[in-house]
């Protein structure tokens, strides 16, 4: 498998998600749903690694992508007052996407995946709430929270379909990506709620150091996991492109 084939699979899944949630009235006022292609790659990782992948699994991956789009739309306005028409429609779009994924899974009778995704959403939201609590947390606790926020939904998808052997690689890679994002925002860009909470705990200089150490630690853990999980060279190269680290 080549990188081009991987990218084509991601784009196919992305288009499938767009088709399922496209709504003419919403698109008049807001952008098309946002989907993270890295998240889509990890949804497809078992398939890209040669696991048996039937139409029901592709349908499940599509609905999980819709869940991610729904959560992302809500994240866009979480820290703003939803007063403008665009903001109100952004909230509604997130609700609409949620309804679409419930409809698709319910129609397919996939109650087990609905239950798993519900658990993942709860876990994710619980960790996001932590950012608004005025309590001190260690860097290890913050890393654990960021890991759950980034990976809970895909981990539940893996559990539902007996692909849990891919969880560790996925979790370390997506955690590195999120830590990189927090490092980027710390350098003067729009911070996340978690980023502000971490900076309040440690201060900017100390947080920069802690993020650097955390990224390096997660890199080592990812290296160890990749050494034990048999993935094609193209898939491994794609993962390393995702987690390319620049902490200077």
C-alpha positions as CSV (number, residue, x, y, z in Angstrom):
1,X,0.0,0.0,0.0
2,X,1.3,3.5,-0.9
3,X,0.7,6.9,0.7
4,X,-1.5,7.8,-2.3
5,X,-3.8,4.8,-1.6
6,X,-4.0,5.8,2.0
7,X,-4.9,9.4,1.2
8,X,-7.5,8.2,-1.3
9,X,-9.1,6.0,1.4
10,X,-9.2,9.0,3.7
11,X,-10.8,11.2,1.1
12,X,-13.4,8.6,0.3
13,X,-14.4,8.3,3.9
14,X,-14.5,12.1,4.2
15,X,-16.8,12.4,1.2
16,X,-19.1,9.7,2.6
17,X,-19.4,11.8,5.8
18,X,-20.1,15.0,3.9
19,X,-22.8,13.2,1.8
20,X,-24.6,11.9,5.0
21,X,-24.7,15.3,6.8
22,X,-25.1,17.7,3.9
23,X,-27.9,20.2,4.6
24,X,-28.6,22.9,2.1
25,X,-30.0,25.4,4.6
26,X,-27.1,25.0,7.0
27,X,-24.5,25.4,4.2
28,X,-26.0,28.8,3.3
29,X,-24.7,30.2,6.6
30,X,-21.9,28.0,7.9
31,X,-19.0,26.0,6.4
32,X,-19.1,22.3,5.6
33,X,-18.5,20.1,8.6
34,X,-14.9,20.0,9.8
35,X,-13.3,16.5,10.0
36,X,-9.8,15.8,11.1
37,X,-8.1,13.7,8.5
38,X,-5.8,12.2,11.1
39,X,-8.8,10.9,13.0
40,X,-10.1,9.4,9.8
41,X,-6.8,7.7,9.1
42,X,-7.0,6.0,12.5
43,X,-10.6,5.0,11.9
44,X,-9.4,3.3,8.8
45,X,-6.1,1.9,10.2
46,X,-7.4,-1.7,10.6
47,X,-8.5,-1.7,7.0
48,X,-5.3,-0.1,5.8
49,X,-3.4,-2.8,7.6
50,X,-5.3,-5.6,5.8
51,X,-8.0,-6.5,8.3
52,X,-11.2,-7.9,6.9
53,X,-13.3,-4.7,6.2
54,X,-16.9,-5.1,5.0
55,X,-19.5,-2.6,4.2
56,X,-20.9,-2.5,7.7
57,X,-17.5,-1.5,9.0
58,X,-17.2,1.3,6.5
59,X,-20.7,2.4,7.5
60,X,-19.7,2.3,11.2
61,X,-16.5,4.3,10.4
62,X,-18.6,6.9,8.6
63,X,-21.0,7.3,11.5
64,X,-18.0,7.7,13.9
65,X,-16.7,10.4,11.6
66,X,-20.1,12.1,11.9
67,X,-19.8,12.0,15.7
68,X,-16.4,13.6,15.5
69,X,-17.8,16.3,13.3
70,X,-20.7,16.9,15.7
71,X,-18.3,17.3,18.7
72,X,-16.0,19.6,16.7
73,X,-18.9,21.9,15.8
74,X,-19.9,22.2,19.4
75,X,-16.2,22.9,20.3
76,X,-16.2,25.9,18.0
77,X,-18.6,27.9,20.1
78,X,-18.1,26.3,23.5
79,X,-16.3,29.3,24.9
80,X,-18.5,31.9,23.1
81,X,-22.1,33.1,23.6
82,X,-24.2,31.6,20.9
83,X,-25.9,34.9,20.1
84,X,-25.2,35.4,16.4
85,X,-27.1,33.6,13.7
86,X,-23.9,31.8,12.6
87,X,-23.1,30.7,16.1
88,X,-26.7,29.5,16.7
89,X,-26.6,27.5,13.4
90,X,-23.2,26.1,14.3
91,X,-24.8,24.6,17.5
92,X,-27.7,23.4,15.5
93,X,-25.4,21.8,12.9
94,X,-23.7,19.8,15.7
95,X,-27.0,18.6,17.0
96,X,-28.1,17.7,13.4
97,X,-24.9,15.7,12.9
98,X,-25.6,13.9,16.2
99,X,-29.1,13.0,15.0
100,X,-27.8,11.7,11.7
101,X,-25.4,9.3,13.3
102,X,-28.0,8.0,15.7
103,X,-30.4,7.5,12.8
104,X,-27.9,5.6,10.7
105,X,-26.8,3.3,13.5
106,X,-30.4,2.7,14.7
107,X,-31.5,1.9,11.2
108,X,-28.7,-0.6,11.0
109,X,-29.6,-2.1,14.4
110,X,-26.1,-1.4,15.6
111,X,-27.1,-0.8,19.2
112,X,-23.8,-2.0,20.6
113,X,-21.9,0.7,18.7
114,X,-24.3,3.3,19.9
115,X,-23.7,2.3,23.5
116,X,-19.9,2.3,23.0
117,X,-19.9,5.8,21.3
118,X,-22.2,7.1,24.1
119,X,-19.6,5.9,26.6
120,X,-16.8,7.6,24.6
121,X,-18.7,10.9,24.4
122,X,-19.2,10.9,28.2
123,X,-15.5,10.2,28.8
124,X,-14.5,12.9,26.4
125,X,-16.8,15.5,27.9
126,X,-15.8,14.7,31.5
127,X,-12.2,15.5,30.6
128,X,-13.1,18.7,28.8
129,X,-15.0,19.8,31.9
130,X,-11.8,19.5,33.9
131,X,-10.4,22.5,32.1
132,X,-13.0,24.7,33.8
133,X,-12.3,23.5,37.3
134,X,-10.1,25.7,39.5
135,X,-7.9,22.9,40.8
136,X,-4.2,22.1,40.4
137,X,-3.3,19.0,38.3
138,X,0.0,17.4,37.5
139,X,1.3,17.3,33.9
140,X,0.7,13.6,33.8
141,X,-3.0,14.2,34.7
142,X,-3.3,16.8,31.9
143,X,-1.7,14.4,29.4
144,X,-4.1,11.7,30.4
145,X,-7.0,14.1,29.9
146,X,-5.8,15.2,26.5
147,X,-5.4,11.6,25.5
148,X,-9.0,10.8,26.4
149,X,-10.3,13.9,24.7
150,X,-8.5,13.0,21.4
151,X,-9.0,9.2,21.4
152,X,-12.0,8.1,23.4
153,X,-14.4,7.9,20.3
154,X,-12.0,5.9,18.1
155,X,-11.0,3.6,21.0
156,X,-14.7,2.7,21.5
157,X,-15.0,2.1,17.8
158,X,-12.0,-0.3,18.0
159,X,-13.6,-2.0,21.1
160,X,-16.9,-2.5,19.3
161,X,-15.2,-4.2,16.3
162,X,-12.4,-6.2,18.1
163,X,-9.6,-3.9,16.8
164,X,-8.2,-3.0,20.2
165,X,-4.7,-4.1,19.3
166,X,-4.5,-0.8,17.4
167,X,-5.5,1.4,20.3
168,X,-2.1,2.0,21.8
169,X,-0.5,3.3,18.6
170,X,-3.6,5.4,17.9
171,X,-3.6,6.9,21.4
172,X,0.1,7.8,21.5
173,X,0.0,9.3,18.0
174,X,-3.1,11.4,18.6
175,X,-1.8,12.5,22.0
176,X,1.4,13.7,20.4
177,X,-0.6,15.6,17.8
178,X,-2.7,17.3,20.6
179,X,0.4,18.2,22.6
180,X,1.9,19.7,19.5
181,X,-1.2,21.8,19.1
182,X,-1.0,23.0,22.7
183,X,2.7,23.9,22.1
184,X,1.7,25.9,19.0
185,X,-1.0,27.8,20.8
186,X,1.3,28.5,23.7
187,X,3.5,30.5,21.3
188,X,1.0,33.3,20.9
189,X,-1.8,31.7,18.9
190,X,-5.4,31.3,20.1
191,X,-5.2,29.0,23.1
192,X,-7.5,26.1,23.9
193,X,-9.5,26.0,27.2
194,X,-7.2,23.2,28.3
195,X,-4.1,25.2,27.3
196,X,-5.2,28.2,29.4
197,X,-5.8,25.9,32.3
198,X,-2.4,24.2,32.0
199,X,-0.7,27.6,31.7
200,X,-2.5,28.8,34.9
201,X,-1.1,25.7,36.7
202,X,2.5,26.0,35.5
203,X,3.2,29.3,33.9
204,X,4.3,29.6,30.2
205,X,8.0,28.8,30.6
206,X,7.5,25.7,32.7
207,X,4.6,24.5,30.6
208,X,6.8,24.8,27.5
209,X,9.3,22.5,29.1
210,X,6.7,20.1,30.3
211,X,5.1,19.9,26.9
212,X,8.4,19.2,25.3
213,X,9.1,16.3,27.7
214,X,5.6,14.9,27.3
215,X,5.9,14.9,23.5
216,X,9.3,13.1,23.7
217,X,7.8,10.6,26.1
218,X,4.9,9.8,23.9
219,X,7.2,9.5,20.9
220,X,9.2,6.8,22.7
221,X,6.0,5.0,23.7
222,X,4.8,5.2,20.1
223,X,8.1,3.8,18.8
224,X,7.9,0.9,21.2
225,X,4.3,0.1,20.2
226,X,5.1,0.3,16.5
227,X,7.9,-2.2,17.0
228,X,5.4,-4.8,18.3
229,X,2.5,-4.1,16.0
230,X,3.0,-5.4,12.4
231,X,2.1,-2.5,10.1
232,X,3.1,-2.0,6.5
233,X,6.0,0.4,5.9
234,X,3.7,2.8,4.1
235,X,1.3,2.9,7.1
236,X,4.2,3.4,9.6
237,X,5.6,6.2,7.5
238,X,2.2,7.9,7.4
239,X,2.0,7.7,11.2
240,X,5.4,9.3,11.6
241,X,4.4,12.1,9.2
242,X,1.4,12.8,11.5
243,X,3.5,13.0,14.6
244,X,6.5,14.9,13.2
245,X,7.7,16.9,16.2
246,X,9.1,20.4,16.3
247,X,9.6,21.8,19.8
248,X,12.3,24.4,19.4
